Amino acid sequence: MQRRTSTAAQWHYYIDEFALHQRAANLSEKTIRNREECLRLLERQSGRTPLEVTKRDLLILLGRPNPRTGKPLAAGTKQSERSYLQTFFAWMHAEGYRDTDPAAALPKVKVPRRRARPLRAGQVDDILDSGIYKRTRDIVTIAALSGLRIGEIVRIRGQDIDHVAGTLHSVRKGGLEHTVPLHPLLLEMAAEYPRTGWWFPTPGSNKLFPNGGGHILMASASDRIGKAIRSAGITDGRLTGHSLRHFYATTLLREGVNVRTVQEMLGHASLATTQLYMEVTDEEMVAAVAKMPAITRRRASQRSAATAQRARRDRIAA
């Protein structure tokens, strides 16, 4: 490698080489971008080259506050960034660029147990009736009846729909190709959309399509859905556009669909991830308690009463 003296030049070189390594491993461009964003943040915050970064620099990065709220970073964010850092510095160490790996001994991130956060059927109806535009209404409907992520919905093209088989072909998280059956309402909707090209084209340009001709961004669609949720009077901040995917999963499981079937429909690599959606409601817990056998309340145990009776007889006999 030609020697590069500036910190920025070194980061540019190693990040580019790391990207080549990841593409060879068939990682998605989104994953590669996410890792680069984390490394660029480390570059700005530490002021060091990749060869000089220390474990302390990494701890400071993971311990920084959320720039928007000032509160600690979410555990999930810390967990993701820790994995990005460990992957990058393990690669540098394996390639011989560094003698040590500063990320190898980063502490594990304690993550609260994940729970499903689904919207309810009535809430989905409220969102659809909240006066939102047709495009947003259709995205909400697709999310609720297909389980697709918002980022997958904005990338739907007409040629992805098999109108005869009634299926949708999509590229899901991690670059995995997936085919799912479509709900009758979505097939009806598909007949109104073009047979080729983006279903949700951008009217101009955006960061993914600087020359135009692309689809709307996931962030834009998610923002619109978030506003629709609040317009529908739903104030729970945990409920987002992704809660429509949770609605899909929990509804299928509650209706008795086999968990392995739901796993395939959601495109989960692990069954454990699907099981997170096996939600238990307060009503179900109350019903479970009601199934316990009846036990009569005792003011005193029978053994204690018998012992006291024997003691009285012994005193009288004495």
ZADODO-429965 format. One record per residue (C-alpha): residue in three letters; x, z, y negated. Coordinates in steps of 0.5 Angstrom, whole numbers. Each point is the difference from the previous one (the first is absolute). Last residue first. Layout:
(rec ALA,(X,Z,Y))
...
***
This chain:
(rec ALA,(-103,168,67))
(rec ALA,(-5,-5,2))
(rec ILE,(-3,-1,-6))
(rec ARG,(6,-2,-3))
(rec ASP,(1,-5,6))
(rec ARG,(-6,-3,-1))
(rec ARG,(1,-1,-8))
(rec ALA,(7,-3,2))
(rec ARG,(-4,-5,5))
(rec GLN,(-5,-2,-5))
(rec ALA,(6,-2,-5))
(rec THR,(4,-4,5))
(rec ALA,(-7,-4,2))
(rec ALA,(-1,-1,-8))
(rec SER,(7,-3,-1))
(rec ARG,(0,-4,6))
(rec GLN,(-7,-3,-2))
(rec SER,(3,-2,-7))
(rec ALA,(-3,3,-6))
(rec ARG,(-5,-3,-5))
(rec ARG,(0,-6,4))
(rec ARG,(-2,-7,-2))
(rec THR,(-4,-4,5))
(rec ILE,(4,-7,2))
(rec ALA,(-3,-6,0))
(rec PRO,(4,-6,3))
(rec MET,(3,-5,-5))
(rec LYS,(-3,-7,-1))
(rec ALA,(-2,2,-7))
(rec VAL,(7,0,-2))
(rec ALA,(1,-7,2))
(rec ALA,(-6,-2,-5))
(rec VAL,(3,4,-6))
(rec MET,(6,-4,2))
(rec GLU,(-4,-7,0))
(rec GLU,(-3,2,-6))
(rec ASP,(6,1,-4))
(rec THR,(3,-7,2))
(rec VAL,(5,-1,5))
(rec GLU,(4,-7,-1))
(rec MET,(3,-4,5))
(rec TYR,(4,-4,-5))
(rec LEU,(6,3,2))
(rec GLN,(-1,-2,7))
(rec THR,(2,-7,-3))
(rec THR,(7,2,-2))
(rec ALA,(1,3,7))
(rec LEU,(-2,-6,3))
(rec SER,(7,-3,-3))
(rec ALA,(1,-7,-2))
(rec HIS,(-7,0,-4))
(rec GLY,(-3,-7,-1))
(rec LEU,(-7,3,-2))
(rec MET,(-4,-4,5))
(rec GLU,(6,1,5))
(rec GLN,(-1,8,-1))
(rec VAL,(-7,0,0))
(rec THR,(0,-3,7))
(rec ARG,(5,5,2))
(rec VAL,(-5,5,-3))
(rec ASN,(-6,-2,4))
(rec VAL,(-6,-1,-4))
(rec GLY,(-5,6,0))
(rec GLU,(-3,-1,-7))
(rec ARG,(4,5,-3))
(rec LEU,(6,-4,2))
(rec LEU,(-2,-6,-3))
(rec THR,(-3,4,-7))
(rec THR,(7,4,0))
(rec ALA,(4,-7,0))
(rec TYR,(-4,-4,-5))
(rec PHE,(-1,6,-5))
(rec HIS,(7,1,1))
(rec ARG,(1,-7,-2))
(rec LEU,(-4,1,-6))
(rec SER,(4,6,-2))
(rec HIS,(5,-5,-2))
(rec GLY,(-3,-1,-6))
(rec THR,(0,7,-2))
(rec LEU,(-3,7,1))
(rec ARG,(5,5,-1))
(rec GLY,(-2,1,-7))
(rec ASP,(-7,2,2))
(rec THR,(-4,-2,-6))
(rec ILE,(-5,-5,3))
(rec GLY,(-5,-1,-6))
(rec ALA,(0,-8,2))
(rec SER,(4,-1,-6))
(rec ARG,(5,4,3))
(rec ILE,(0,-4,7))
(rec ALA,(0,-7,-5))
(rec LYS,(6,2,-4))
(rec GLY,(4,1,7))
(rec ILE,(-3,-6,2))
(rec ARG,(3,-4,-6))
(rec ASP,(7,4,1))
(rec SER,(0,-2,7))
(rec ALA,(-1,-7,-2))
(rec SER,(5,-1,-5))
(rec ALA,(5,4,4))
(rec MET,(-1,-4,6))
(rec LEU,(2,-6,-4))
(rec ILE,(-5,-6,-1))
(rec HIS,(2,-7,4))
(rec GLY,(5,-5,-2))
(rec GLY,(0,-7,-4))
(rec GLY,(4,3,-6))
(rec ASN,(7,-2,-1))
(rec PRO,(2,8,0))
(rec PHE,(-3,1,6))
(rec LEU,(2,7,3))
(rec LYS,(0,2,-7))
(rec ASN,(-6,-3,-3))
(rec SER,(-2,-6,-2))
(rec GLY,(-7,-3,-2))
(rec PRO,(-7,0,3))
(rec THR,(2,4,6))
(rec PRO,(-3,-3,6))
(rec PHE,(-5,5,4))
(rec TRP,(-2,-4,6))
(rec TRP,(7,-4,0))
(rec GLY,(0,-7,3))
(rec THR,(-4,-4,5))
(rec ARG,(-7,1,3))
(rec PRO,(-3,2,-7))
(rec TYR,(-4,6,0))
(rec GLU,(-8,0,1))
(rec ALA,(0,-1,7))
(rec ALA,(5,6,0))
(rec MET,(-5,5,-2))
(rec GLU,(-5,-1,6))
(rec LEU,(6,1,4))
(rec LEU,(1,6,-4))
(rec LEU,(-7,2,1))
(rec PRO,(0,-1,8))
(rec HIS,(7,5,0))
(rec LEU,(6,-4,2))
(rec PRO,(4,0,6))
(rec VAL,(7,2,-1))
(rec THR,(7,-4,1))
(rec HIS,(7,3,-2))
(rec GLU,(7,-2,-2))
(rec LEU,(4,5,-1))
(rec GLY,(5,0,-6))
(rec GLY,(1,7,-1))
(rec LYS,(-7,1,-3))
(rec ARG,(-5,-5,2))
(rec VAL,(0,-8,0))
(rec SER,(-7,-2,1))
(rec HIS,(-4,-4,5))
(rec LEU,(-8,1,-1))
(rec THR,(-5,-2,6))
(rec GLY,(-7,-2,1))
(rec ALA,(3,-5,5))
(rec VAL,(-4,-6,-3))
(rec HIS,(2,2,-7))
(rec ASP,(7,1,1))
(rec ILE,(2,3,-6))
(rec ASP,(7,0,-2))
(rec GLN,(0,-7,-3))
(rec GLY,(-4,3,-6))
(rec ARG,(5,4,-2))
(rec ILE,(0,8,0))
(rec ARG,(6,3,-4))
(rec VAL,(-4,4,-5))
(rec ILE,(-3,3,7))
(rec GLU,(7,2,3))
(rec GLY,(2,4,-6))
(rec ILE,(-7,4,-1))
(rec ARG,(1,2,8))
(rec LEU,(-4,-3,5))
(rec GLY,(-5,4,3))
(rec SER,(-5,-6,1))
(rec LEU,(-7,3,-2))
(rec ALA,(2,5,-6))
(rec ALA,(6,-4,-2))
(rec ILE,(-4,-7,0))
(rec THR,(-6,3,-4))
(rec VAL,(5,3,-5))
(rec ILE,(3,-6,-1))
(rec ASP,(-6,-4,-1))
(rec ARG,(-3,5,-5))
(rec THR,(7,-1,-4))
(rec ARG,(-1,-7,0))
(rec LYS,(-7,0,-2))
(rec TYR,(1,5,-6))
(rec ILE,(-2,7,0))
(rec GLY,(-7,3,-2))
(rec SER,(0,6,4))
(rec ASP,(-4,-2,6))
(rec LEU,(6,-2,4))
(rec ILE,(3,7,-1))
(rec ASP,(-6,4,1))
(rec ASP,(-1,-4,7))
(rec VAL,(7,2,2))
(rec GLN,(-2,7,-2))
(rec GLY,(-6,0,4))
(rec ALA,(4,-2,6))
(rec ARG,(5,5,-1))
(rec LEU,(7,-1,-3))
(rec PRO,(6,2,5))
(rec ARG,(5,5,-1))
(rec ALA,(3,1,7))
(rec ARG,(5,6,0))
(rec ARG,(8,0,0))
(rec ARG,(3,6,2))
(rec PRO,(4,2,-6))
(rec VAL,(7,-3,0))
(rec LYS,(7,5,0))
(rec VAL,(5,-5,-2))
(rec LYS,(6,1,5))
(rec PRO,(7,2,-4))
(rec LEU,(5,-6,-1))
(rec ALA,(5,1,5))
(rec ALA,(2,-8,1))
(rec ALA,(-1,-2,-7))
(rec PRO,(7,1,-2))
(rec ASP,(3,-4,5))
(rec THR,(7,0,0))
(rec ASP,(6,-5,1))
(rec ARG,(-4,-5,-4))
(rec TYR,(0,-8,0))
(rec GLY,(2,0,8))
(rec GLU,(-7,-4,1))
(rec ALA,(-2,6,4))
(rec HIS,(1,5,-6))
(rec MET,(-4,-5,-4))
(rec TRP,(-5,-1,4))
(rec ALA,(-1,8,1))
(rec PHE,(0,0,-7))
(rec PHE,(-6,-5,-1))
(rec THR,(-4,3,6))
(rec GLN,(1,7,-3))
(rec LEU,(-2,-2,-7))
(rec TYR,(-6,-4,2))
(rec SER,(-3,6,5))
(rec ARG,(1,5,-5))
(rec GLU,(-4,-4,-5))
(rec SER,(-6,-1,5))
(rec GLN,(0,8,1))
(rec LYS,(1,2,-7))
(rec THR,(-6,-5,-2))
(rec GLY,(-4,3,6))
(rec ALA,(1,7,-3))
(rec ALA,(-2,-2,-7))
(rec LEU,(5,1,-5))
(rec PRO,(0,7,-4))
(rec LYS,(-4,0,-6))
(rec GLY,(2,-3,-7))
(rec THR,(-7,-4,1))
(rec ARG,(3,-7,-2))
(rec PRO,(7,0,1))
(rec ASN,(-1,4,7))
(rec PRO,(5,5,0))
(rec ARG,(7,-1,3))
(rec GLY,(2,4,7))
(rec LEU,(1,-6,4))
(rec LEU,(5,-3,-5))
(rec ILE,(3,6,-1))
(rec LEU,(1,1,7))
(rec LEU,(3,-7,0))
(rec ASP,(5,1,-5))
(rec ARG,(2,7,4))
(rec LYS,(1,-4,6))
(rec THR,(6,-4,-4))
(rec VAL,(0,-7,-3))
(rec GLU,(7,-3,-1))
(rec LEU,(0,-6,5))
(rec PRO,(-7,-2,-3))
(rec THR,(2,0,-7))
(rec ARG,(-1,6,-4))
(rec GLY,(-5,1,-6))
(rec SER,(-4,5,4))
(rec GLN,(-7,-2,-3))
(rec ARG,(1,-7,-2))
(rec GLU,(3,-2,7))
(rec LEU,(-5,5,4))
(rec LEU,(-6,-4,-4))
(rec ARG,(3,-6,3))
(rec LEU,(1,2,7))
(rec CYS,(-8,2,0))
(rec GLU,(-2,-7,-3))
(rec GLU,(5,-3,5))
(rec ARG,(-4,4,6))
(rec ASN,(-7,-2,-3))
(rec ARG,(3,-8,0))
(rec ILE,(2,0,7))
(rec THR,(-6,3,2))
(rec LYS,(-4,-5,-3))
(rec GLU,(4,-6,2))
(rec SER,(-2,2,7))
(rec LEU,(6,2,5))
(rec ASN,(2,-5,5))
(rec ALA,(6,3,2))
(rec ALA,(4,-6,-3))
(rec ARG,(-4,1,-6))
(rec GLN,(2,8,0))
(rec HIS,(8,-2,0))
(rec LEU,(-1,-5,-5))
(rec ALA,(-3,5,-5))
(rec PHE,(6,5,1))
(rec GLU,(5,-6,-2))
(rec ASP,(-4,-1,-6))
(rec ILE,(-1,8,-1))
(rec TYR,(8,0,1))
(rec TYR,(1,-5,-5))
(rec HIS,(-4,2,-6))
(rec TRP,(2,7,1))
(rec GLN,(7,-2,-1))
(rec ALA,(-2,-4,-6))
(rec ALA,(-4,6,-3))
(rec THR,(6,5,1))
(rec SER,(5,-5,-3))
(rec THR,(7,-2,3))
(rec ARG,(-2,-5,5))
(rec ARG,(6,-1,5))
(rec GLN,(-1,-7,4))
(rec MET,(-3,2,7))
***
